[in-house]
Amino acid sequence: MSATIPESHRDLLTGPVFAVLTTLMPDNQPQSSVVWTDFDGENVLVNTVLGRQKARNMAERPKVSLLAIDTNHPFRWVEVRGEVEEMTEEGAAEHIAALAKLYTGSPTYYGSVAPAEQAEKETRVICKIKPTRVVTSGS
């Protein structure tokens, strides 16, 4: 069953608001990472690199939680609990470049946020998180 992100809090998922993504380790302990987010109207999107701990966790245990807090009004936030429905390489390089522009103002990720040579060593993926429960605070 899918949950809806209220219009009143969608801006927290379309940036530039840093969010905390919590995944589950192999021993079911939580593991949290600060991430950039995006929203396609239905799913929360997170971009990462194959092989990183959060990517391995999401591939093996797709239940996640994501918390985004409005830095201007810290009692306004959205928590999205959900499941990673898809991890795709398609469009991931362009997606991380768009996120870098949104979050840092740089037109590219590799060569500004990360070293340019790292682009050849990494495989980017977009993780599509289907919301199953959404909790909000503030307006």
Secondary structure in CASP SS format (residue, H / E / C, confidence):
PFRMAT SS
TARGET T0000
AUTHOR 0000-0000-0000
METHOD secondary structure of the structure
MODEL  1
M C 1.00
S C 1.00
A C 1.00
T C 1.00
I C 1.00
P C 1.00
E H 1.00
S H 1.00
H H 1.00
R H 1.00
D H 1.00
L H 1.00
L C 1.00
T C 1.00
G C 1.00
P C 1.00
V C 1.00
F C 1.00
A E 1.00
V E 1.00
L E 1.00
T E 1.00
T E 1.00
L E 1.00
M C 1.00
P C 1.00
D C 1.00
N C 1.00
Q C 1.00
P E 1.00
Q E 1.00
S E 1.00
S E 1.00
V E 1.00
V E 1.00
W C 1.00
T E 1.00
D E 1.00
F E 1.00
D C 1.00
G C 1.00
E C 1.00
N C 1.00
V E 1.00
L E 1.00
V E 1.00
N E 1.00
T E 1.00
V E 1.00
L C 1.00
G C 1.00
R C 1.00
Q H 1.00
K H 1.00
A H 1.00
R H 1.00
N H 1.00
M H 1.00
A H 1.00
E H 1.00
R C 1.00
P C 1.00
K E 1.00
V E 1.00
S E 1.00
L E 1.00
L E 1.00
A E 1.00
I E 1.00
D C 1.00
T C 1.00
N C 1.00
H C 1.00
P C 1.00
F C 1.00
R C 1.00
W E 1.00
V E 1.00
E E 1.00
V E 1.00
R E 1.00
G E 1.00
E E 1.00
V E 1.00
E E 1.00
E E 1.00
M E 1.00
T E 1.00
E C 1.00
E C 1.00
G C 1.00
A H 1.00
A H 1.00
E H 1.00
H H 1.00
I H 1.00
A H 1.00
A H 1.00
L H 1.00
A H 1.00
K H 1.00
L H 1.00
Y H 1.00
T H 1.00
G C 1.00
S C 1.00
P C 1.00
T C 1.00
Y C 1.00
Y E 1.00
G C 1.00
S C 1.00
V C 1.00
A E 1.00
P C 1.00
A H 1.00
E H 1.00
Q H 1.00
A H 1.00
E H 1.00
K C 1.00
E C 1.00
T C 1.00
R E 1.00
V E 1.00
I E 1.00
C E 1.00
K E 1.00
I E 1.00
K E 1.00
P E 1.00
T E 1.00
R E 1.00
V E 1.00
V E 1.00
T E 1.00
S E 1.00
G C 1.00
S C 1.00
END
